[in-house]
């Protein structure tokens, strides 16, 4: 998979909790596969609140998910 930000080929990096995340060696972007982000939340509710808050501050980009 190529990075949606800079088009560099992404590599997999294992986290300390055993997830393999796609990361960009050039711009340091991180790509979460479906459901992976929930591994970093203490509860689905806390993740939902964090995502809702982030959406209010997010900038719109031209990039879309490749899947």
LINNOR-V37138 format. One record per pair of residues at least 12 apart in sequence whose ideal C-beta (glycine too) atoms are under 8 Angstrom apart, sorted by the first residue. I is the first residue (numbers start at 0). J is the second residue. Records with the same first field share a line. If there is no record, write none. Layout:
I: J / J
This chain:
0: 21 / 30 / 65
2: 23 / 25 / 26 / 28 / 30
3: 28 / 30 / 62 / 63 / 64 / 65
4: 23 / 26 / 28 / 62
5: 23 / 25 / 26 / 28
7: 23 / 24 / 25 / 26
9: 21 / 22 / 23 / 24 / 28 / 30
10: 22 / 23 / 24
16: 38 / 39
18: 35 / 38
20: 35
33: 66
